[in-house]
Each structure stands twice: as C-alpha cells, then as structure tokens.
C-alpha cells in the first residue's frame, strides 16, 4: 500500500539521498569537544559511567528512557551544561523546579556515576559529560543504538526555572520545529528524536485535551484512530487535571501501545503508529501533518537501520548544543550544586 500518496518523486528522492548520507560516518566534531577527551586525565571515565548505568538498568529498565529524556531536557535549556541537575535554593528555583521537569527521573543514577568517577579521578569529569555519556549508554542498552560521543563539556553556573521553555507535548508541528531550530536542530533531528517516544509512559494529564477538550465537534482529536481513542478514554478519565502537586500521581499510559521491545526498548515502532493515527502525544502525531516529516516517518517505519543510524547522529548533534568548554563554566564536585 502506498503510504505517501501526496508525495512527489522529487521529495522521495530528496529523502532517500538525505538518509543515505545519514548512513555514512558522521563528520568529526570540531574541537574543543573531542572523542576520548578523558583518555589521559581519566581513562576509565566512560567505562565507569557505563557500568553504573548497566547496573541500575539491570534492576529497573525504566532507567533507560529516563536518562535519554534527562539529556534532552538538559541540552534544551542553556545547552548541554548539566544545569538541569541543580537543586533549588530558597528564593531561587532551579530548572528542575519548572513544570516540564517535575517528572524527570533517575537523577540519582547521575549522582552514582558522578561519585564513581570522582573516586577514580577527582575534579576531572563534568556532570554535563556524565549526563551525555549516560544517555549514550542508555540508547545502546535500549535498542543497540551505538555511537561515539565527543566529550569535554563543562558544567554551567546558572540554573533557573524561569528559563525552561521546552516544546509542549501538545505543540503543533510548526511550534516544535521552531523550538528545535532555536537550538540548531532541524526537521530530520525533530522527526528522529521524537522516535524515542516509543519508550516509557505518558501522564494522562498531558493528553486529556486530545481526548475530551478538542475544538472538533466530537470533542476529541480527529487525527486519533478511533480504537486508540476508546482505549485512552477508558484509562484517562475526563476530569484529569495536572498540577505540579498531583502530576507525579497522575494515571499513566504507554507512550506507544505497539512496541515490540516493550516500553523500555528503543526502536522504530513509533513511526507506524504515527502513520496509522495511533500516536499518543499530539507532538508525535503532528509528524503526519508535514509532507517531509511524514516522508521521514514512512522511511523509518520500514527501515530500522536508517532510524538507528540517524538517531545516533542526532544525539551527537543534540549533545553539542551550546556546550561550555575550555575554561568556561566549571567541573562540579557535586552535580546538584555549584562549586561556589
């Protein structure tokens, strides 16, 4: 069956050329981020982080999507500088106090990894690098998405809840793309990184408007497949309201009801759901509203190898957003507070 009846041959050719290029080895990242940055100063740093992530994932597989999400939330505000890890102080709410960050999980995994590298190499490895390395290891453990990650990030010295402006789960395609472009990422990165939404669970409060309060005559989002709508309405009552006080107790549903690797596996299974109108989050379903994003989704739906390769490339690109290096920032001794 033709999944893309509206697409021209030129668009398909352009997508094919792009994804063929994505399959090629990534170009080297310009200094000062470097592959094996800690080869001399802390040669076991990457292995130590990997060991901590593997140990925690053996106890709880939900570690894996949580670490990937944590990296994204860190990099989207002020760049990848570990600022999302900072605890609030009286009168100064930090990034993790902002509503989009209230349900971040597994920050203690970063604490454990940081403590382990501090024991081996005191004051050398930044918290920002620990977050990025942990996300890389989580992608490999969740779905065999493997990539080399340049390191050398420094930790930021500012963390403010007021600066957190992540794209909303109910964002339109145009709004999501504008948010990604504001940090130097593009439509391919958007379509690719949203693929991680096949992992984990979603709070009902984030989708209740799609189910009951939509502007359509039925009150529900007409782009949602009726079978999925029925399931979600059964599991998410109409009175669901999310506030910072109750969000952690809100009912949850799988991010993707058709996930061959289960809720904590990373694969290309979100894309068939998008094409069938079965994406749980509005921001994911919006991929079908754009010709080029729908074309990318169709390509990934049938070519898992292309998805894995592009996900690796987009994660490296994400991890390079507005990084601090050299003498900028600091190397925190405790990821939850600034050195001074």
N, C-alpha and C positions, 0 to 999 in steps of 0.2 A: 504494500500500500504506500502511496506517495505521501510522506509526512509533510512535505513542503510545497503544496500546490501553488502558492503565491510567489515562490522564489524564482528568480531568473537564473539562466545558466551562468551569467557573469557572477552573480552572488555566490553560487555554489563553487565556482572556480576560485573565487577570492578566498572563501573559507577553506577550501582544500589546500591552497597554496600557503595560507597562514598556518594551518595545523601541521602541514609538512615541515614548515620552518620551525614550529614549536617542538617537533620531534628531534631536531638537531641539538647538539650540545649547547648549553647556554653560554653566551659570551662571558669572558671574565669580568667580574665586578671590579670597578676601578678602586684603587687604594683610596682611603686607608682601611676599609673593610677587606679582610684577607682570608683566604682559605687557610685553616690551621694556624690562625693568629697566635694561639697559645702553645705552639709546638715547643718553644723553649721555656717560656715562663711558667707554663702549667700543662705539660704534655699529656696528662691523663684527664684533663678537664672534660672533654666531650664524652669519654668513656664513663666518667663518674656520673654525669647527668643522665646518660642513657641507662645506667644501672639502676639509678633511683626511679626513673620513670617505669622501667620494666618491672621492678619490684612492686611498685604501687599498682600498676595495671594488672598484675597477677592477682591482686586482692580485689580490685574493683575496676572493671573495664571502662566505666564512665569517666575515668581519668583522661582517656584519650581525646574525646571531643572537647572536654573541659579545657585542656591545655591548648588546643588549636584555637578555641574561642578566646582564651585569655590573651594569646599572642595578637590576634586581630584587634581586640579592644585596646591593647597597649599601643599598637602601632598607629591606630586611627586618631589618637589624640597626642599632639606634640611629637609624633614619630615613635620609633621603637626604642624607648629610653627607660623602660621599667617603671614609669610614673604611675601606672595602674596599681602597683603593689603597695604604695604608700598608705599607711593608716592615717585617718583624720586626727586632728588635734582640736582642742576647744577653740571654736571660732574659725576654724579653717577646714572645712570639709574637703577631703581629697577626692580624686577621681572615682575611687571605688564606692563613694557615697552617692554618686549620681544614679538616677533610676535605671539606666540601661546596664549598670554594673552591679546592681544589688544581687543578682543571681549568679555572678561569677563564682566558680567553684574550684577547688583543688589548689588554692594558693599555697596551702601547706606543703604541696609537692615541691613547689619552687623553693620554699623555705628549707625543705630537707636537702634538695640538690645544692642549694647555696651553702648550707652548713657543711656538706660533704666536700665541696671544692675549697671552701675556706680552710678546712682541716688540712687539705693537701697543699694548698697554695694561698696563704693568707693575703687578702687585699689585692688579688690579681684579676679574678674573673667577675665581670659585671653581672648584675641582676638582669639587665636587658638581654645579655647573651644567654643567660640561663633560661629565660623565657623562650627565646627563639630556638635554642637547641632542644628544649623540652617539646616544643611544638613539632619540630622536625622529627624527633624520635616517635612522637605520638602518631604522626602521619604514616611512618614506616610500619609501626606495630598494628595500626588500624586497617591499613589497606595496601601495604607494600609500595607506598609512595616514598621513594628514596631520593635524596638529593644532598649534594654537598652544600654546606652553608658557610658563607663568609662570616667571620666574627671580628670582634674589635670594637663593639658598641660600648659606649659609656653610659652611665646612669644619669638621668635628668635630676634637676634640683628644684623642680616645680611640679606640683600635682594639685589641680583644682577641679572640683566637681563642676564649677561653672563653665569650664572649657569643653566638657564632654558633649559632643554633638554627633553621635553615631547615626547612620541611616536607620530609620524606623523599620520594624518588621512589616509595617503596612505601607511602606513607601511605594510610590509609583516607579516605573522603570526609569523615567527621566530624573526623578529625585535621587534614586540610588546611583545612577550613572554620574550625576553631578557630584555626589559625595565622593565616589571613587576617584573621579578626575581631580578633585580638590587635593588629593594626596599623591597624584601622579600615576594612578592606575587607570586602565581603560576598560572598554566593553568586554574584551576577552577575559581580563582578570576578574571582572564582576561576574560574568557567566560561569567562570571556572570556580572561583572561591565560594560562590553560593552552593556549589556542589557538595560542600561539607555539611550542608543542612540535611543530608541524608542521615546524619548522626544525631543521637541524643533525643531529647524530648522538648516539647513546647508547652508553655503555660497557656491554659485555656484563655486567660485574660488577654493574650496577645492576638487572638483570632475571633473573639466574641463578636466584634463588629462585622466580620465577614459572614457570620452565621445568622445574625439577627438584626443588625442595625445598618445594613447596606442601603444605599439610596434607591435600589431597584424596587419594583412593585412587590416582589415577594419578600423583601427584607433581607435576602441572602445574596451573596456574590454570584452572579450568573455564570461566571467563569469556572465555578467549582462544580465538579462532576457530582450528580445527584446522590450516588451511593456514598461518596465520601462525606457529603453534606449531612446525610442521615446519621452516619456513624459519629461525626463530630458533634452534632446537636444532641445526640444521646449522651455523650461523655462530657459535654461542656454546657451546663445549664445557662439559660439566658440572663440570669441575674449576676453572672460572674463579673466582678469588678476588681481590677488590680490596683492596689495602692502599695506604696513602699512598705506598709505594715503587714500586708497579707500576701504579698507576691510569693514568698517562699513556701506558703501553704496552699497556693492555688493548685487546682487539679491540672494534671499534665496528660499530654497525648504524644505518641511518637511523631517525630519530625517527618518520617516517611513510613507509610504503612506497608510498603513493598520494598524491603531492604534485605537482600539475600545474605548479607554478612551480619544481620542483626542490627540493633540500634546503636552499636558502638563500632561498626565497621565503616570504612571509608571506601566507597566505590562510585560508579557512575549511575546508580539506580535512581537518583533524584530526577534525572532528565526524562526518562519515560513517564514518570509521574507528572512532570510539568506539561509534557505534550498531551497527556490524557486529561488535563484539568484536575489532577489529584495532588497538587502541591498544597501543603497545609498552610504555609505562610504566604501572605499576599506578595511580599517582595520576591519570593521564588516563582510564583505563578506569573508575575509580571514579565518574566523572561519570554513567555509566549506572546507578549504584546508587541515585541520588536522583531522585525524581519531578521536582522542579523543575529540577535541573541537567540531567536528560535532556531535559526540555522545552526548555530554553535551547539545548542541543546540537542538537536537531532543528530549531529555528528557524534557528540559524546555518548548519546544513548546507545549507539551501535558500535562504538569504537572505544572500549575501556582503556586501551593502551594510550590513545591520544589524550584521554582525560587525565590519566596518571601523570603523563609527561608534562602537560600544561599546568596541572595543579602544582607540580614541583617548581616549575618556572615562576608561576605567580606567587608562590610562597616566598621564594628568594627575593622577588621584586618587592613584595609587601615588607619583608624583613629589612629592606634597605631604605625605607621611607624616613626621611628627615633624621637620620641617625646622628648621634653625637660621637665624636672620635677624637683621637689625639689627647689634647689637654682639656677638651671640653667636658663639662659635667664632672662626674666623679665615679669611683668604683665603690659602691655602698658595701659596708660591712654587714649590715642587716637590711634585707630588701624592703622591710616595712617602714623604715625611717631613714631620713637623710643623715649623712655623717655629722653634720653640724647645723 
